């Protein structure tokens, strides 16, 4: 924590006059150096104006860009912001002033019309082209500290489960039923221990909007259905078109996908939008960042004995490769692979960057170079997952050139070679692996499961691959779409 100490210096009146004289001397020079709509110009003018009002600092009108910058600093560290403001080296609005902007919309659980209006304003919906109105919903659930808080503005106790009007009514009916049957022990309100958060991401814009949150406890797949249906209805009512839903791979989310997905699909990866007149579909995705961690964790799990074509897929080859490159002198072929990549802890298992750097083409090439044929299937495993995750993580137009990786190039048509690779190489590779395991009739079910990646990871990868293939076919039928970044 940053605190005021003996080395801190507060600007006194004499120092202020000296600094202000310097500002006056260079004022014209600085204002000509930057455009009027640039942040350096706005920042300078705010400080110059505040310096001229040093005798009466109250009543200052702050530029919106300056307010946003100050809110960002205050959210990073309120103590550091207050120390910077009280030093008088910079003139900044008080935290009380910032609170008026931070709490412009009253925070609450669930959906609200105020958030819908804010979504339309922040996205500048009226200026968007037709294809730019396509969005996706990202949902995640996180643990919170259980407890009750008194809301002094409404007089309510905050901390109980609130999972939408429909689900709340069903829970109320359940409590009334248990009370009528004399089961008073189960007729209590449940404290929330997790928060389900919904966020909107633009498919063709930089829109990122935290949309709604729900206080939950032991949420079920059935309870998620009305939440998402109402969310889709509200978002489409605003003028957007929902095309994707992204969730992590927990059992509740898999159950939700099975409930809403089309019954005629072998893999639960899409369903028809109930609010679309032209049977537009919504595609379901298992979070790729979650999948890459589970794919790495399956490889690193010592209890697994994964095999393909009778050859081992094992973490021991990664460990052996690590010792080879660390004991060798001179230039290394794997400069990014460190101790923390190979010897995992509970914390490092959650880091996506470590998983992505191990499941990379450079590691696959190094395995083939140093360990030859014995590690071929492990190298193939790493190469396959490197390509599928590169295909799902195209973020700009230049990485494919700077890193010389075709699988990270932008998508420009629905018959891309990567789609054919998914259809005719990656998915058949998974199917063949699964068939090989099933054919071993002399093994018990548990022993078979250890020969392949976990069923949860396998299903999540298939859902994501099938959805992505169908999504690209859909996207390039939309007028105005040219390149697409996944």
Secondary structure in CASP SS format (residue, H / E / C, confidence):
PFRMAT SS
TARGET T0000
AUTHOR 0000-0000-0000
METHOD secondary structure of the structure
MODEL  1
X C 1.00
X C 1.00
X C 1.00
X C 1.00
X C 1.00
X C 1.00
X C 1.00
X C 1.00
X C 1.00
X C 1.00
X C 1.00
X C 1.00
X H 1.00
X H 1.00
X H 1.00
X H 1.00
X H 1.00
X H 1.00
X H 1.00
X H 1.00
X H 1.00
X H 1.00
X H 1.00
X H 1.00
X H 1.00
X H 1.00
X H 1.00
X H 1.00
X H 1.00
X H 1.00
X H 1.00
X H 1.00
X H 1.00
X C 1.00
X C 1.00
X C 1.00
X C 1.00
X C 1.00
X H 1.00
X H 1.00
X H 1.00
X H 1.00
X H 1.00
X H 1.00
X H 1.00
X H 1.00
X H 1.00
X H 1.00
X H 1.00
X H 1.00
X H 1.00
X H 1.00
X C 1.00
X H 1.00
X H 1.00
X H 1.00
X C 1.00
X C 1.00
X C 1.00
X C 1.00
X C 1.00
X C 1.00
X C 1.00
X H 1.00
X H 1.00
X H 1.00
X H 1.00
X H 1.00
X H 1.00
X H 1.00
X H 1.00
X H 1.00
X H 1.00
X H 1.00
X H 1.00
X H 1.00
X C 1.00
X H 1.00
X H 1.00
X H 1.00
X H 1.00
X H 1.00
X H 1.00
X H 1.00
X H 1.00
X H 1.00
X C 1.00
X C 1.00
X C 1.00
X C 1.00
X C 1.00
X C 1.00
X C 1.00
X C 1.00
X H 1.00
X H 1.00
X H 1.00
X H 1.00
X H 1.00
X H 1.00
X H 1.00
X H 1.00
X C 1.00
X C 1.00
X C 1.00
X C 1.00
X C 1.00
X C 1.00
X C 1.00
X C 1.00
X C 1.00
X C 1.00
X H 1.00
X H 1.00
X H 1.00
X H 1.00
X H 1.00
X H 1.00
X H 1.00
X H 1.00
X H 1.00
X H 1.00
X H 1.00
X C 1.00
X H 1.00
X H 1.00
X H 1.00
X C 1.00
X C 1.00
X H 1.00
X H 1.00
X H 1.00
X H 1.00
X E 1.00
X E 1.00
X E 1.00
X E 1.00
X E 1.00
X E 1.00
X E 1.00
X E 1.00
X E 1.00
X E 1.00
X C 1.00
X C 1.00
X C 1.00
X C 1.00
X C 1.00
X E 1.00
X E 1.00
X C 1.00
X C 1.00
X C 1.00
X C 1.00
X C 1.00
X C 1.00
X E 1.00
X E 1.00
X C 1.00
X E 1.00
X C 1.00
X E 1.00
X C 1.00
X C 1.00
X H 1.00
X H 1.00
X H 1.00
X H 1.00
X H 1.00
X H 1.00
X H 1.00
X H 1.00
X H 1.00
X H 1.00
X H 1.00
X H 1.00
X H 1.00
X H 1.00
X H 1.00
X H 1.00
X C 1.00
X C 1.00
X C 1.00
X H 1.00
X H 1.00
X H 1.00
X C 1.00
X C 1.00
X C 1.00
X C 1.00
X E 1.00
X C 1.00
X C 1.00
X E 1.00
X E 1.00
X E 1.00
X E 1.00
X E 1.00
X E 1.00
X E 1.00
X E 1.00
X E 1.00
X C 1.00
X C 1.00
X C 1.00
X C 1.00
X C 1.00
X E 1.00
X E 1.00
X E 1.00
X E 1.00
X E 1.00
X E 1.00
X E 1.00
X E 1.00
X E 1.00
X C 1.00
X C 1.00
X C 1.00
X C 1.00
X H 1.00
X H 1.00
X H 1.00
X H 1.00
X H 1.00
X H 1.00
X H 1.00
X H 1.00
X H 1.00
X H 1.00
X H 1.00
X H 1.00
X H 1.00
X H 1.00
X H 1.00
X H 1.00
X H 1.00
X H 1.00
X C 1.00
X C 1.00
X E 1.00
X E 1.00
X E 1.00
X E 1.00
X E 1.00
X E 1.00
X E 1.00
X C 1.00
X C 1.00
X C 1.00
X H 1.00
X H 1.00
X H 1.00
X H 1.00
X H 1.00
X H 1.00
X H 1.00
X H 1.00
X H 1.00
X H 1.00
X C 1.00
X C 1.00
X C 1.00
X C 1.00
X C 1.00
X C 1.00
X C 1.00
X C 1.00
X C 1.00
X E 1.00
X E 1.00
X E 1.00
X C 1.00
X C 1.00
X C 1.00
X C 1.00
X C 1.00
X C 1.00
X C 1.00
X C 1.00
X E 1.00
X E 1.00
X E 1.00
X E 1.00
X E 1.00
X E 1.00
X C 1.00
X H 1.00
X H 1.00
X H 1.00
X H 1.00
X H 1.00
X H 1.00
X H 1.00
X H 1.00
X H 1.00
X H 1.00
X H 1.00
X H 1.00
X H 1.00
X C 1.00
X C 1.00
X C 1.00
X C 1.00
X C 1.00
X C 1.00
X E 1.00
X E 1.00
X C 1.00
X C 1.00
X E 1.00
X E 1.00
X C 1.00
X C 1.00
X C 1.00
X H 1.00
X H 1.00
X H 1.00
X H 1.00
X H 1.00
X H 1.00
X H 1.00
X H 1.00
X H 1.00
X H 1.00
X H 1.00
X H 1.00
X C 1.00
X C 1.00
X C 1.00
X C 1.00
X C 1.00
X C 1.00
X C 1.00
X C 1.00
X C 1.00
X C 1.00
X C 1.00
X H 1.00
X H 1.00
X H 1.00
X H 1.00
X C 1.00
X C 1.00
X C 1.00
X C 1.00
X C 1.00
X H 1.00
X H 1.00
X H 1.00
X C 1.00
X H 1.00
X H 1.00
X H 1.00
X H 1.00
X H 1.00
X H 1.00
X H 1.00
X C 1.00
X C 1.00
X H 1.00
X H 1.00
X H 1.00
X H 1.00
X H 1.00
X H 1.00
X H 1.00
X H 1.00
X H 1.00
X H 1.00
X C 1.00
X H 1.00
X H 1.00
X H 1.00
X H 1.00
X H 1.00
X H 1.00
X H 1.00
X H 1.00
X H 1.00
X H 1.00
X H 1.00
X H 1.00
X H 1.00
X H 1.00
X H 1.00
X H 1.00
X H 1.00
X H 1.00
X H 1.00
X H 1.00
X C 1.00
X C 1.00
X C 1.00
X C 1.00
X C 1.00
X C 1.00
X C 1.00
X H 1.00
X H 1.00
X H 1.00
X H 1.00
X C 1.00
X C 1.00
X C 1.00
X H 1.00
X H 1.00
X H 1.00
X C 1.00
X C 1.00
X E 1.00
X C 1.00
X C 1.00
X C 1.00
X C 1.00
X C 1.00
X H 1.00
X H 1.00
X H 1.00
X H 1.00
X H 1.00
X H 1.00
X H 1.00
X H 1.00
X H 1.00
X H 1.00
X H 1.00
X H 1.00
X H 1.00
X H 1.00
X H 1.00
X H 1.00
X H 1.00
X H 1.00
X H 1.00
X H 1.00
X H 1.00
X H 1.00
X C 1.00
X C 1.00
X C 1.00
X C 1.00
X C 1.00
X C 1.00
X H 1.00
X H 1.00
X H 1.00
X H 1.00
X H 1.00
X C 1.00
X C 1.00
X C 1.00
X C 1.00
X C 1.00
X H 1.00
X H 1.00
X H 1.00
X H 1.00
X H 1.00
X H 1.00
X H 1.00
X H 1.00
X H 1.00
X H 1.00
X H 1.00
X H 1.00
X H 1.00
X H 1.00
X H 1.00
X H 1.00
X H 1.00
X H 1.00
X H 1.00
X H 1.00
X H 1.00
X C 1.00
X C 1.00
X C 1.00
X C 1.00
X C 1.00
X C 1.00
X C 1.00
X C 1.00
X E 1.00
X C 1.00
X C 1.00
END
